[in-house]
Amino acid sequence: MIVKRVMKMMALFGVAALCTMPTVSAADMAKPNILLIMADDLGYHDLGCQGVKDFKTPNIDRLAASGVRFTAGYVTAPQCGPSRAGMLTGMHQSRFGCTDNSHDFGLPPKTVVQILPEQLKASGYTTGMIGKWHVGFHEDREKGHSTRPGNHAWERGFDYVLKHHGGMSHFFPYRADGHKWMTDRKREPRLQQKLANEKAPTYLDGLPKETYLTDIFSTRAADFVKRSNGENPWFLFLSYNAPHTPIMAPQEKLAKYAHIKDHKRRVLAAMMDSLDDGVGHVLKALKETGQEKNTIVWFLSDNGGPTSKNASRNDPFSGVKGDVFEGGIRVPFMVSWPGTIPGGKVVNDPVLSLDILPTSLAAAGKDTVPEIHDGKNLLPWLMGKAKCPNDELFWSWRGQFNAIRRGTLKEIRNGKPIKALDGTPIPKHNFVDLATNPAELAGEKALKSPEKKAMLSKKLDAWLKQVREDAHALTPSH
């Protein structure tokens, strides 16, 4: 049945394969601008509003206070590329064979799935993408790195694009050491830009040697906000690569955190200071141009923190980037729409990055969404007109890392054992009730009910079977 549905979508996308979304009179509202901000490898703990104490993030904290902060916000993979592909499609990326950063299959063709900017552009939006793209990106240490045809940001609905090449970059690519770091790894050191009126992208030469990626992305994003304050609503995907490795920050930021003795943690704090300043710069542009109340702002990380690599922290959860334990997939996640979504709320019900697409489309006045999308429209719930629509969440990454959350119950098939924050071992296969065991500890803390464990396994197995059938239909060469 799933294969037939997928094949039907391939033939009928955008024509008849639509299902009705719950509405909250969004069609009667002016179409809001949509700002989607994504951090890279940000730990669950590492914002002021999430509990961090050794550095401050006042601008992101104010954003959280102006809207809804989700304590159980999830992404679909514990790794950059597939997580981003899932979010942009609103469809679990395993359904189209995007199982890790190798991106052998990239995004499905637009005849199959139109991603968020494509659908918003069709609704009259001006669209922009700034920062890290890393969708459909193929890594080859011998031949260099490339993006699969049909996967470039300007081929998938974005009018304006400014990006660095690939999944990671030196943060000072215009310095001599940054240029060498990039070219040694067969990566293009220059930023790439594509304007709406240009037929092809260009590389930006001659930028100042001390150009810091976080700062230039923030400046260009603020410029986009100011420039787009016209007749058309706009969508901007501001995709930071901080605080991903290689960890580095401007000297003045490092000096500000000299009190942090651990070197990696000090650099992370300085990087987060720049990121928070950048978010504040963009939010200030919204306010100064009178667009604050007519702009939805999403903020999240693409996966959990890789704690040993960038000194991030995922407290109070076990696991890191690369795990389907909570530390790898539960992330800082918030949304703000002043005057429409009540602010100052912290909610514990689960949300998923896939929900951003249908929620944004509903806010833009679309009462229907293509059936192929997996995400849920959160607007009725956020506006107090319905219950949280997410009762079951699923994960699959690299085939051996799978999980299900139903209510507060969770089954983890992690592919490898891990250690909890307190150093106690956790087996790779574990069952827990997150309500009483958020750290997913084993032993006496683990879920004991045979009936509940069997229920979780049956549902996860059925979903994985669906995913394999869908991937086979969408990627016949898989």
Backbone hydrogen bonds, N-H to C=O, Kabsch-Sander energy under -0.5 kcal/mol:
donor,donor_aa,acceptor,acceptor_aa,energy
5,R,1,M,-2.1
6,V,2,I,-2.6
7,M,3,V,-2.8
8,K,4,K,-2.2
9,M,5,R,-2.1
10,M,6,V,-2.0
11,A,7,M,-1.4
12,L,8,K,-2.5
13,F,9,M,-1.7
15,V,12,L,-2.7
16,A,12,L,-1.2
17,A,12,L,-1.0
18,L,16,A,-2.2
19,C,369,V,-1.9
21,M,367,D,-2.9
28,D,25,S,-1.2
29,M,26,A,-1.4
33,N,294,N,-3.0
34,I,234,W,-2.7
35,L,296,I,-3.3
36,L,34,I,-0.6
36,L,236,L,-2.9
37,I,35,L,-0.6
37,I,298,W,-2.7
38,M,36,L,-0.5
38,M,238,L,-2.4
39,A,300,L,-2.5
40,D,242,A,-2.5
41,D,39,A,-0.5
45,H,313,R,-2.1
46,D,43,G,-1.0
46,D,313,R,-0.6
47,L,45,H,-1.3
50,Q,47,L,-1.2
51,G,47,L,-0.7
51,G,48,G,-1.2
52,V,45,H,-0.6
52,V,47,L,-2.3
61,D,57,T,-2.2
62,R,58,P,-2.1
63,L,59,N,-1.9
64,A,60,I,-2.3
65,A,61,D,-2.2
66,S,62,R,-1.5
67,G,64,A,-1.1
68,V,335,V,-3.1
69,R,345,K,-2.6
70,F,68,V,-0.5
70,F,333,F,-2.5
71,T,69,R,-0.6
71,T,347,V,-2.7
72,A,347,V,-0.5
73,G,70,F,-0.7
74,Y,351,V,-2.2
75,V,329,I,-2.0
83,S,79,Q,-1.7
84,R,80,C,-2.3
85,A,81,G,-2.4
86,G,82,P,-2.3
87,M,83,S,-2.1
88,L,84,R,-2.4
89,T,85,A,-1.7
90,G,86,G,-2.0
91,M,86,G,-0.9
95,R,92,H,-2.2
96,F,93,Q,-1.4
97,G,94,S,-1.1
98,C,93,Q,-2.1
99,T,97,G,-1.5
103,H,100,D,-1.5
112,V,109,P,-2.2
113,V,109,P,-2.3
115,I,113,V,-0.6
116,L,88,L,-2.3
118,E,115,I,-0.5
119,Q,115,I,-2.1
120,L,116,L,-2.5
121,K,117,P,-2.5
122,A,118,E,-1.7
123,S,119,Q,-0.6
123,S,120,L,-0.8
124,G,121,K,-1.7
125,Y,120,L,-2.1
126,T,233,P,-2.5
128,G,235,F,-2.3
129,M,160,Y,-2.4
130,I,237,F,-2.6
131,G,162,L,-3.0
132,K,239,S,-3.3
138,H,146,S,-3.6
139,E,137,F,-0.5
140,D,138,H,-0.5
144,G,140,D,-2.2
145,H,186,K,-1.1
146,S,138,H,-2.2
148,R,136,G,-2.9
151,N,148,R,-2.0
155,E,152,H,-1.4
156,R,152,H,-0.6
156,R,153,A,-1.1
158,F,153,A,-1.5
159,D,127,T,-0.9
159,D,157,G,-0.5
160,Y,127,T,-1.8
161,V,194,K,-2.2
162,L,129,M,-2.2
163,K,192,Q,-2.6
164,H,131,G,-1.3
165,H,188,E,-0.6
166,G,164,H,-0.7
175,R,172,F,-1.7
179,H,175,R,-2.8
180,K,176,A,-2.2
181,W,177,D,-2.3
182,M,178,G,-2.2
183,T,179,H,-2.6
184,D,180,K,-2.7
185,R,181,W,-0.7
185,R,182,M,-0.8
186,K,183,T,-1.7
187,R,182,M,-2.4
192,Q,163,K,-3.0
193,Q,202,T,-3.3
194,K,161,V,-2.5
198,E,195,L,-1.7
202,T,193,Q,-3.1
204,L,191,L,-2.9
205,D,203,Y,-0.8
211,T,208,P,-1.9
213,L,171,F,-2.0
213,L,211,T,-0.5
215,D,212,Y,-0.5
216,I,212,Y,-2.3
217,F,213,L,-2.6
218,S,214,T,-1.9
219,T,215,D,-2.5
220,R,216,I,-2.5
221,A,217,F,-2.0
222,A,218,S,-2.4
223,D,219,T,-2.1
224,F,220,R,-2.2
225,V,221,A,-2.3
226,K,222,A,-2.2
227,R,223,D,-2.9
228,S,224,F,-2.1
229,N,226,K,-1.0
230,G,228,S,-2.4
230,G,232,N,-0.5
235,F,126,T,-2.8
236,L,34,I,-2.5
237,F,128,G,-2.7
238,L,36,L,-2.5
238,L,236,L,-0.8
239,S,130,I,-3.2
239,S,237,F,-0.9
240,Y,38,M,-1.7
240,Y,238,L,-0.9
244,H,241,N,-1.6
253,K,250,P,-0.7
254,L,250,P,-2.0
255,A,251,Q,-2.6
256,K,252,E,-1.1
257,Y,253,K,-0.8
257,Y,254,L,-1.0
258,A,255,A,-1.4
260,I,257,Y,-1.9
261,K,259,H,-0.8
266,R,262,D,-2.4
267,V,263,H,-2.3
268,L,264,K,-2.7
269,A,265,R,-2.4
270,A,266,R,-2.0
271,M,267,V,-2.7
272,M,268,L,-2.7
273,D,269,A,-1.8
274,S,270,A,-1.8
275,L,271,M,-2.3
276,D,272,M,-2.8
277,D,273,D,-2.4
278,G,274,S,-2.3
279,V,275,L,-2.4
280,G,276,D,-2.4
281,H,277,D,-2.2
282,V,278,G,-2.0
283,L,279,V,-2.6
284,K,280,G,-2.2
285,A,281,H,-1.6
286,L,282,V,-1.8
287,K,283,L,-2.0
288,E,284,K,-2.9
289,T,285,A,-1.6
290,G,287,K,-1.4
291,Q,286,L,-2.7
292,E,286,L,-0.8
294,N,291,Q,-0.7
295,T,292,E,-1.0
296,I,33,N,-2.9
297,V,336,S,-2.9
298,W,35,L,-2.9
298,W,296,I,-0.5
299,F,334,M,-2.3
300,L,37,I,-1.7
301,S,332,P,-1.1
302,D,39,A,-1.5
304,G,328,G,-2.1
307,T,305,G,-1.4
309,K,306,P,-2.2
310,N,306,P,-1.8
311,A,307,T,-1.2
317,F,314,N,-2.4
319,G,419,K,-0.6
321,K,305,G,-1.1
322,G,78,P,-1.0
323,D,320,V,-1.9
327,G,318,S,-2.9
328,G,325,F,-2.1
329,I,325,F,-0.9
329,I,326,E,-0.5
330,R,326,E,-2.9
331,V,73,G,-2.6
331,V,329,I,-0.5
334,M,299,F,-2.5
335,V,68,V,-2.1
336,S,297,V,-2.1
340,T,337,W,-2.3
341,I,337,W,-2.5
344,G,65,A,-1.1
345,K,67,G,-2.3
347,V,69,R,-2.2
351,V,72,A,-2.0
353,S,74,Y,-1.7
355,D,352,L,-2.4
356,I,353,S,-1.4
357,L,354,L,-0.6
359,T,355,D,-2.0
360,S,356,I,-2.4
361,L,357,L,-2.5
362,A,358,P,-2.2
363,A,359,T,-2.1
364,A,360,S,-1.6
365,G,362,A,-1.6
366,K,361,L,-2.6
367,D,365,G,-0.6
369,V,19,C,-2.0
371,E,17,A,-1.5
373,H,370,P,-1.8
374,D,90,G,-2.8
375,G,90,G,-1.7
378,L,376,K,-0.7
382,L,378,L,-2.9
383,M,379,L,-2.2
384,G,381,W,-1.7
385,K,380,P,-3.4
386,A,380,P,-0.8
391,D,389,P,-0.9
393,L,405,R,-2.6
395,W,403,A,-2.5
396,S,76,T,-0.6
397,W,401,F,-2.2
398,R,99,T,-1.3
400,Q,398,R,-1.2
401,F,397,W,-1.6
402,N,400,Q,-0.6
402,N,413,R,-2.6
403,A,395,W,-1.9
404,I,411,E,-1.8
405,R,393,L,-2.7
406,R,409,L,-2.6
407,G,391,D,-1.9
409,L,406,R,-2.3
410,K,432,V,-2.7
411,E,404,I,-2.0
412,I,430,N,-3.1
413,R,402,N,-3.0
414,N,428,K,-3.3
418,I,426,I,-2.1
420,A,424,T,-3.1
423,G,420,A,-2.1
426,I,418,I,-2.9
430,N,412,I,-2.1
430,N,428,K,-0.6
432,V,410,K,-2.6
434,L,408,T,-3.3
434,L,432,V,-0.6
436,T,433,D,-1.3
437,N,433,D,-2.1
440,E,437,N,-1.9
445,K,442,A,-1.4
446,A,443,G,-1.2
447,L,431,F,-2.9
453,K,449,S,-2.2
454,A,450,P,-2.4
455,M,451,E,-2.1
456,L,452,K,-2.2
457,S,453,K,-2.3
458,K,454,A,-2.3
459,K,455,M,-2.1
460,L,456,L,-2.5
461,D,457,S,-2.7
462,A,458,K,-2.0
463,W,459,K,-2.1
464,L,460,L,-2.6
465,K,461,D,-1.9
466,Q,462,A,-1.9
467,V,463,W,-2.5
468,R,464,L,-2.3
469,E,465,K,-2.0
470,D,466,Q,-2.7
471,A,467,V,-2.8
472,H,468,R,-2.0
473,A,469,E,-2.0
474,L,470,D,-2.7
475,T,471,A,-2.3
478,H,475,T,-2.6
